[in-house]
Amino acid sequence: MRIPKALKRHWFKTSDWCREIPEHRKCGHTRCIEVPLDGGGLNAALEAFQLPPKPEALIEVSAKRAQEILILLLWKDLAYGGEIMPQKTAQKLAHEFVSTGETHEALFFSNADWPAHLRRPNSYPFTGLTDATFDGGVIALGKTVASCVWIEDED
């Protein structure tokens, strides 16, 4: 993924989850980004992640729910629910992402309550942020660092 010019000057060491998730989730398009944040809130974070500035499309979720959402998005294909990676691997990576966010006193956001999708697979509302048929993820907005795992899958 191309790093925006504005971020190149802020280079810093990223967390292990940021490198490992794309290695394990090999279908669709996966954004794993961790950037320093100098204010600007959620809109600035969305811009840094190359997502449209639509904070109204996101819901705030607890750290626990963020981890549950991320486990599902990493483990299963959004279109058909097929396994993408072992559930244990998804659990480990989701835990690392959320723990990193908690270290930075983050608030967590997603575009849907994805685990509820398992209970209603034929009719599930979500607000996409990309042109993909299905997209979802978790954003951690800390005081000085923002992190994102965003998945795009096609039907």
C-alpha positions in Angstrom: 0.0 0.0 0.0 1.2 3.5 -0.9 1.9 5.7 2.2 0.6 9.2 1.8 3.2 11.9 1.5 2.0 13.5 4.7 2.8 10.3 6.6 6.2 9.7 5.3 7.7 12.4 7.5 6.2 10.8 10.5 7.8 7.4 10.1 7.9 5.3 13.2 8.1 1.6 14.1 4.7 -0.1 13.6 3.3 -2.8 15.8 3.7 -6.5 14.9 -0.1 -6.9 14.1 0.3 -4.3 11.4 2.8 -6.5 9.5 1.3 -9.8 10.4 -2.4 -9.3 9.4 -1.7 -8.9 5.7 0.5 -12.0 5.8 -2.4 -14.1 7.1 -5.3 -12.5 5.3 -4.5 -13.1 1.7 -7.8 -12.4 0.0 -9.5 -9.1 -0.7 -7.7 -5.9 0.2 -6.6 -5.3 3.8 -5.4 -2.0 5.2 -3.3 -2.2 8.3 -2.1 1.2 9.3 -0.7 2.8 12.4 0.1 6.5 12.4 1.1 9.2 14.8 -1.8 11.7 15.3 -1.3 15.4 15.8 -5.0 16.3 16.5 -7.7 16.4 14.0 -9.7 13.6 15.5 -11.5 10.9 13.5 -11.5 12.9 10.3 -7.7 13.2 10.3 -7.4 9.5 11.1 -9.8 8.5 8.2 -7.8 10.7 5.8 -4.5 9.1 7.0 -6.0 5.7 6.3 -7.1 6.8 2.8 -10.8 6.3 3.8 -13.4 9.0 3.1 -14.1 11.5 6.0 -17.5 10.0 6.9 -17.4 9.7 10.7 -21.2 9.5 10.7 -20.8 6.1 9.1 -19.0 4.8 12.2 -20.2 3.6 15.5 -18.2 3.7 18.7 -17.7 0.3 20.2 -16.1 -1.0 23.4 -12.6 -2.5 23.3 -14.1 -5.9 23.9 -16.6 -5.5 21.0 -13.8 -4.1 18.8 -11.8 -7.3 19.4 -14.8 -9.5 18.6 -15.5 -7.6 15.4 -11.9 -7.8 14.3 -11.7 -11.5 15.0 -14.7 -12.1 12.7 -13.4 -9.9 10.0 -9.9 -11.5 10.0 -11.2 -15.1 10.3 -14.1 -15.1 7.8 -14.7 -13.8 4.3 -17.3 -11.0 4.3 -19.2 -12.3 1.3 -19.6 -16.0 2.0 -18.3 -16.6 5.5 -15.5 -18.9 4.4 -12.5 -19.2 6.6 -9.6 -16.9 5.7 -7.2 -17.7 8.5 -7.4 -20.0 11.6 -9.6 -18.6 14.3 -6.8 -18.8 16.9 -4.6 -16.6 14.6 -7.4 -14.1 14.2 -7.9 -14.0 17.9 -4.2 -13.4 18.6 -4.0 -10.6 16.0 -7.2 -8.9 17.1 -6.0 -9.0 20.7 -2.7 -7.4 19.8 -4.5 -4.6 17.8 -6.9 -3.8 20.7 -4.1 -4.0 23.3 -2.1 -1.5 21.3 -5.1 0.8 21.1 -5.7 0.5 24.9 -2.1 1.5 25.5 -2.8 4.8 23.7 -6.1 5.3 25.5 -8.0 4.8 22.3 -11.7 5.0 21.4 -12.7 2.2 19.0 -15.0 2.6 15.9 -16.4 0.3 13.3 -18.9 0.6 10.5 -21.2 -2.2 11.8 -21.6 -4.6 14.6 -20.2 -7.4 12.5 -20.7 -10.4 14.9 -24.4 -9.7 14.7 -24.1 -10.6 11.0 -23.7 -14.3 11.9 -27.2 -14.2 13.4 -28.7 -12.5 10.3 -26.6 -13.4 7.3 -29.2 -12.7 4.7 -30.1 -9.2 5.7 -27.4 -7.2 7.4 -27.0 -3.4 7.3 -23.6 -1.8 7.2 -22.3 1.5 5.8 -19.4 0.9 3.5 -16.5 3.4 3.3 -15.0 2.1 0.1 -16.3 1.0 -3.4 -15.9 -2.7 -2.5 -19.0 -4.8 -2.3 -18.3 -5.5 1.4 -16.0 -3.5 3.7 -15.5 -3.3 7.4 -13.0 -2.8 10.0 -12.0 -1.3 13.3 -10.3 2.1 13.9 -8.6 2.8 17.2 -8.3 6.6 17.8 -5.8 7.3 20.6 -4.5 10.6 21.9 -1.3 10.5 19.9 -1.7 7.4 17.7 -4.4 6.1 15.4 -4.6 2.5 14.1 -6.8 0.9 11.5 -7.6 -2.6 10.1 -10.0 -2.3 7.2 -11.0 -5.2 5.1 -12.5 -5.0 1.6 -14.0 -8.1 0.0 -15.9 -8.6 -3.3 -18.9 -10.8 -4.0 
